[in-house]
């Protein structure tokens, strides 16, 4: 398993055109990124297509990555999630995943230690979500796991758009505080 420093190094080498670094990054991160794309898109073949597009995007934008103390996986996951949401919005007609699906995040055959850590984190996230009012928890899941737009959430809950933004921001802050304790 590649360390975060290794991943940063691969991204830096990709920025100068090192194709071997792209292969190494793919080997180190594709299972995780595929799991995220699959979770958002809920369609295996579309997630596979998206993953290919994501690595092309990463190749072309590797020079934009800035090591700023945050995990390079955060950047990779953000690129993946945003691309998958863009694809999801492009097909628009499909329903989003239910709130109960939050505990079933897809991943790429983790080892036992990773499985235990992931199960612990899912449990903590689920417990922390339960501390929020049900509509706030559902809105967070719909926005960040299902890719639903803020405007669609405002319409669904019959509240102003800025109220949805406030719900999500405060909810995420509460979750971060809950998970961190």
N, C-alpha and C positions, 0 to 999 in steps of 0.2 A: 504494500500500500504506500502510495506516494505521500510525503509530508507536505504541509502547506508551503514550505520553502521550496520544495521540488516543483510544486505546481506553479509558484510564482516564477521560478527559473524557466519552466517550459513556456509560459506566456511571454516572458521577455525574449526568449530565443525565437518564438513564433513571430514576434514583432520585427525581427531582422530577417525573416524569411526561412527559418530552419524547419523544413518539412518533417524531420525526425522528431522535433519537439511536438508538432501537431499529433503525430502518431502516438507519442508517449502520453500526451495529455488525454487523448481519446481513450487509451487503455486505462488510464488512472481514474477518469471521471465519467465515462460514458454510461455506466450502469446507474449512477446517481442521477445524472441529467436526464437519462431516458425515463427513469422512475418519475421525475417531476413532470416531464412532458406528458407521460402517460396519465398521470393523476389529473392534470388540467384538461387534456383532450379526451380522455376516456375512450380512446380508439387506438389499438396497437399499431396498425399500419400507418395511421396519420402521425402518431408519435414517432415512429421510425423515420418517416419523411421529415418531420420537424427536426429531429435530432441531426440529420444530415445537413439541413439548412443552418442549424445552430452552429455546427462546427465550421461551416464556411464563413458564417458571420464572425465567429471568434477569430478565425484566421485573418480576416480582413480588418478586424478592429483590435487586434492584440496590442497595437501601439497605444491604444486609448486607456488601457488598464494602468492604474496608478497604485502602487503599493503604498497604502496610507495607514497601515496598522490593522486594517480589517482583513479578514480571511479572503484569499483569492477565490475560495469557493462561493463566497457571498456574491462576487461579481458574476461568476459562471452561472450560478443559480438564478440570479436576477435576469441575465440575458436569456436563459432558457425559459423561465416563467413568462417573461414579457413576450417572447416569440410565440410561445404556446397560446397565450391569451389572445394575441393578434390573430392567430389561426382560428381560434375558437370564435372570436367576434366576427371573423370573415364568413363563417358558416352560420352564424346567428340562430338558426332555427332549432337548435338542440337544447334540451333542458340541462340545467346544471346539476351537479351531484348533491344529494341530501346532506344535511348537517351531520348525520350519523357516520358518514364516510371519513370524517376527520381522523379517526383512529386507524384507518387502513391505507396509510401512505405507501405507495409502491416503492420498492427499492430493488437493487440488482444483486440478489443472492449474497447478503452480508455474512460475515463470519460470526461465530457465536458471541463474541464480545460486542460487535456492532449491533447484533440483534438484541442483546440485553440492554445496551445503552439506548437504542431506539425505542424499545418497549417502555423503558423507564421514562423517556422524554414524552412519548405519546400519552402515557398515563398522567404525567404532570400537566401537559397541555390540556388534556381532556378535563382534568380536575380544575385547572385554572379557568377554562371556558365555562365551567359550571358556576363559577363565582360571578359571572356576568349575567345581566338580565337576558332571558332567552332570545329576544329579538336582536340584541347587540351581538351575542355569540353567533347567531345564525347569519347576521349581516357580515361579520368578519369572515366566516367560512365561505360565504357566497362570493365575497370580494377577493379573498386571497387564495382560496383553494379552487373555487369555481370560475374565477375570472369575470364575474358579473361587474358591469360598469356601475360607477357611483350613481349616475342618473337613473339607471334601472332599479337600483336599490331604493333610491328616494321615491320612485314611483311605487314600488312594491310595498314599502312601509308607510306610504302617504305622508312623508315628511319632506321639508325643504332639503335641497342638495347640501347646503352647509351643515345641516343637522346630521346627515349621514357622514359627512367628513369628520365632524366632531365625534360621533359615535365610534367610528373606526379608529381615529387617533387616540382617543381616551381608552378605548378597549385594548388597543395594542400596548399602550403604556401600562395598563393594569396587568395584562398578560406578561409583559416583560418583567414587571416587578414581582409578580406571583412566581414565575418560573425561576427567577434569580434568587428567590429566598429559600 
